[in-house]
């Protein structure tokens, strides 16, 4: 007879958590204190805030590692088809907050820190941001890696581990001052070095022809020197999935770091010369290429990370025992702009020279492996390299490019037998003067797919800079409108709005952003509208407090926060915005009692160190602010501030606070823009031209919820073709003339009439970006914005509809489009086992 145990005597199962993987609050506290002691080597009495941040970062990283290694193991076992994203920039932003969100433990960690007497927000502020990008290009790459992990798409991001990222920006007497970005100075807990996977990269030297043992013609590259690429891996966890993909950044190292012969002969500098020369390659993000040494270093950087990455892919195939002939089946390689375009020649070199493939076999693999994303409509931004420089640094690649070009031009002759001019127009080698290698042409010829990053951008590529290639390869061209990750730019940066949304429509919108559409049913709900307004006001108040503490300027949180935050460039037209501020100021000076909508104009962004005009625009904005902010006639109706050192971390503070997003580039110049998406997702209305993704944002949110002004791209081209004379606009528009004259008089420059004259001369006599032509339309539109802002209910309704209709602009949607249209890749879910003390990995 079976005895039934007394249920009162049966103990419930006890869940045991590993201190390195457990997620409950007590386990997190214990793991944090262990890492403080054993990793940082500190106890609380002597620990700094940075020690606490590092201990917490290692605690979180521990929880990533099981997922990361299981992801790698699954991909290895399944031989999963993998996206390799080649990008010279990855503007990642801070990791800690994002990883807490993606693990789903933000609130628990916040409570654990509180119970230990610490403040999570203070610890988050300690994190140094890896500034491995200049702006939108690098931030897009980071968003795409986040989405690939969230969508469980096997991927590896490949780039350069710059020791110094984009400069830190200070403002001194209104001028931009650059300081080196020492993002590694306090330690970087998120990466794992992999020196055992280092690879050699050849530089310079010459080539030799020979016949191998089978009688085949071969070429041997004899380099001048060899640089080693050392990989440093960072896990990138998806949102509430087990997938943790890899960002692999390469650090340059000398093959032989110390020359004892030189040292022993007394040449102490020469003893470490090779080390210094080699490590310079990954020393700094994008050196100034205005000088020949800068051009040389930039080309070295590109071949360095591309060669390292392609060799790494071959190593992975060998480890998974996949024949090299299936390279294009195992990998799809997305080139983020022209910086990685040398990959086309490098893969050919590896396949032909190192792995003995025939030309046709290697070219077939190459042209089925690569896809090319173009990010610019500016011809001067399409990279090209002097033949002499190419021959000096990459002699073998130049030979291969000549061969690629010869075979390609044979196809052009067949395609256009009656149009010999097509040969010079489409050639990879520019023969029109000093001879150059056109990298965009190489990317187009060597890729299976070519895409722009907004509908207008793609159409303008077809009509303009890549028209000939579109005519020859129409099926290669397609559009992939950019997107941004809502995990960082809504959930992390705007938690109050995110909670309010989740309370109404549930949490699925975080991974399926099109579900925001459900918010439309709440647009007439007075309670939701009031909560929406209060959230925005509270965020604006916090930004006002920050500005008061850090800049000593008091701003009114009830004023319209008009924000333009992006890279400083003439085509983005920050100086058009400045002209509107001067126009408003002139109106106040003419009539101090005039009624205007109170505004706070906030600017942020960095100018390239060698870009004098952009720096002068920053100076102008600061000079205007100095006058406006202290003029008693203004009476706090206007405030103007330039917020220094714009970064991903700082952007997370700015986007949620904006009422108005300035997206005012000259139509036909902005490829896409992603700041426009981030502002709109956070409830800012857009004033903008029909440029880049503005067009699609306006289509989605409704033209009645978008402040449109200015010429179209076609009208810009037509106006220039007719003979555009900006001086005529200056003479015929009294407000424009008064604004320009006031700047020219030295009113904003302590009487110095010469300071801003170079900028004014450019506008008066060339005005390449047509500020004067769009000035009146912009002024009228801005005046209308001020009127609408006074209607609180109407403004709130418009902002809610903007948020609700932004689903298209998730980077998840963009990645799904890439996967379906030409990556041809499917999700690979990752399963991990529950922890038990017995389940310890074994070598058996």
C-alpha positions, 0 to 999 in steps of 0.5 A: 500500500502506497503511503501518501505524504502529509502535505504539511511535511513536503518542502516546496522546491527552493530556487537556487540562483547563481551569483553570476546569472541570478536576477533577483534583488538579493542576488544582484546585491550580493553579486555587486558587492563581490564585484566591488571587492574582487574586480575593483579591489575596493570596499565601500569606505574607499570606493568611488562612484566610478568603482560602484559603476564598474562593479555594477557594470561587471554584475550586468555583464556577467548576466550577458555572458551566458546568453552571449556564449550560448548565442555563439555556440548555437550559431557555430553548431547550426552554421547560421547564415550571418550578417556582417555589418562593416562600418567605420563608425559605431556610436553606441552610447552608454551600455549600462542603462540599455542592458538593464532595459533589455534584461528587464531588470532596470527597476530591480537594479534600481531597488537593489542600489537603493537598499545599498545606499546608492543612486542608480541615476548617479551610477549611470552618469559615471559611464564614459560614452565610447565616441566611436562615430561622428553622428548619424552614420555611426548611430544608425549602425548601433541602432541596427545592431540592437535591432538585429539582436532583438529580432534574433538575427545572427550578426557581427558588427565589425569596426575599429576600436579607436583609442580616442573617439570623436573629440570632446567639445568645449565652448570658449568665448563662443568658439568650439574647442576640441579636447581628446576623447579619452573614453578608455581612461576609467576602464571599459568593462563591456569588452573582452579582448581576443588576442588569440584571434589576431590577424596580420594586415599587409601594408605597402611594398610591391608585388611579384609574379610567379608560377605555382607548382601546378603551373598557374599564374600567381601574384605574391604581395611582398609588404613593406610592413605588417600590422596586427589586428587584435579583436575586442568583443562587446556583447550586444543583447537584444530586448527581452530575448536570449540573443546576444550578438557581437560587436568586434572592434579591431585594435592595431598592434605592431607585429614586433613591438620592440627592436632590440638591435635599435635599442642596443645601439642607443636608438631608443626612439627607433626601438619603439618606432614600429609600435608607434607607427602601427598603433597610430592606425587605430589611435583616433577616429577619422583624422583630418584628411586636409593634409596628405598624412591624414589621407594616408591614415584614413586609407590605412584605417579602412584597409585595416578593419576590412582586412581584419574582418574578412580574415575573421570571417574565413577563420569562422568558416574554417572553424565551422568546417564550411567550404570557402566556396560557400562564403556568400551562403554563410555571410552577407556583408553590408557596407555602411557607406563607402568607407568599407568599399575596399572590401571588394578588392580585399576579398578578391585578394584573399580568395585568389592569392591566399586560397587559389581560386580562379578569377571567375569563381572569386568574383562570383562569390564577391558579387553575391556577398556584398551589399552597399548602403549609400548615405550621401547625395553630396558628390564631394562626400563620395570617397576617392583616393589618388592612384599614387597613394593607393599604389604606395599603400595597397599595390596588390589591391590597385592591380585587382581594381584595374582588372575589375575595372577592365572587365567592367568596362568591357560590359559597359561597351557591350551595354552602350556601344554608341555611347563611348562617354559612358566609359569615362563616366562609369570607370572605377578610375577617374581619369579626368585630371589627377587619377583617382580610385572612385570607391563608390563605383567600386562598391556599386560594381562589386555589390549585389544590392545598393540602397539609399536610406530614405525614399527621396534619397534613393530616387535622387541617387538614381537620378543623380550621383549613381544614375549611370549605375542605376541604368545599368543595374536597375535591379540592384537598387532599392530603398531602405528608409532608416529607423531608430531603436525605441529601446534607447530613444523611448524606453530608456530616455523617456521612461515616464512617457513609455510607462504612460503608453504601456498603461494604455496599450500594453508592452508589445509596442517596444518590439512592435512599434507599429502598435503605437497606432493604438494610442490614436484612440486616446487622443481625445481622452482628456486624462491622457492629454493632461498626463501627456502634457504633464510628462512633457512639462516635468521633463522640460523643467528638469532640463531647465534645472540642468541648464541653470546649474551648468550654464547659469541661464534661467529658462522658462519651462512653459516656453516653446522649446525649439531644438536643433541638435545635430552635426553642424554643417552648412547644408543643415542650416543652423544659420537659417535658424539663427536668422529667425532668432535675429528677426524675432529680436529685431521685432522686439527692438522695434516694438518692445511690447510686441506679443510673441510666443515665448521661446527657448532656442537650444542648439547642440552639435559638433563641427568637424575640426577643420570646417571653419564655416561650421565653427563660425556658425557655432560662434554666431549662435553663441554671440546672438545668445550673449546679446539676446539673453541679457537684453532687458527689452527681451524680458525672457521672451527669448532665450538662446543657448548652445549646449556643448559636447552633444553625444548620445547620452546628452541626446537622451536628455534633449529629445524628450524635452523638445516641443519643436524639432528643427529639420531644415536642411536644403531639400535634396541634401539630407540623405535621411536623418534619424534625429527627426525620428527620435524627436517625433517619437518623443512628442516633438512636432517637426518644422522641416523641408521636404528632405530625407525622411521628413517626407515619409514622417509627414506622410505618416503623421499627416500633413496637418501635424507637420510644419512644412516650408521651403522649396522642394529638391526639384525647385532647388535644382530649377532655381539654381539652373535659372541663375540664383542670385541671393543678393536679390533676396537680400535687397528685396526682403526688409526683414532679411536685410535688417537681420543681415545688416545687424550681424554685419554691423558688429552688434553681436560681436562687440563692434567687430565688423569683420568677425562674421563677414566670411559667413555673410559674404558666402550667403550674399554672393553664393548661398550654396544652400539657399538660405535666402531663397527659403528665408521668408517661407521659414519665417512665416512657418515659424510664426505659424508654429508660435500661434499653434503652440498657444492652442494647448489642446490642439498642440497636445493632440498633434504631439500625441498623433506624432507619437502614435504614427511613428511605428514605421521608423523603428530600426526593427522595421528597417532590419526586417526589410533588409532581411527579406529583400536581400540578406535572405536571413531568418531569425535563430532563437537562442534557448538557455537552460535554467541554472542548477548547481549540478549543471556546470559546463564540462570539458568532456 
